[in-house]
Amino acid sequence: MVNNRGSGWSLPGGAVEKGETFKQAVMREVKEEPGLTVEVEHIVSVNEAFFKERGHHALFTTFKAKIINGSPSIQYENEIEEKKWVDFQTANKLMPYNPSGIEGLLESFVPYTFQG
């Protein structure tokens, strides 16, 4: 998990860029933020939020992924303040976004298909 400057703890993530699939965005963001190469598997959750102060409505799609290569490091110090591996209890306290907790995400499965 990473501590984003000004917005707290989260899994690595960010916006999908024009012409990019969800899977490509996941691979790019995980490479950019903690410096890891991952194999993206499937969706484990979708969260929705309104950011009234910014006038944004967002959907957060969380994917299960397997680390293929790399060692976690902070790539962009102006965006990421800190990174760390933590146990489930600590992750649930720092990222209370999923009712079933972080460990519940590991049991979730939603197929993802890019249809062109």
HELIX and SHEET records of a PDB file:
HELIX    1   1 PHE A   22  GLU A   32  1                                  11    
HELIX    2   2 PHE A   88  LEU A   94  1                                   7    
HELIX    3   3 GLY A  101  GLU A  107  1                                   7    
SHEET    1   A 3 GLY A   8  SER A  10  0                                        
SHEET    2   A 3 VAL A   2  ASN A   4 -1                                        
SHEET    3   A 3 ILE A  80  LYS A  83 -1                                        
SHEET    1   B 2 THR A  37  PHE A  51  0                                        
SHEET    2   B 2 HIS A  56  ASN A  69 -1                                        
END                                                                             
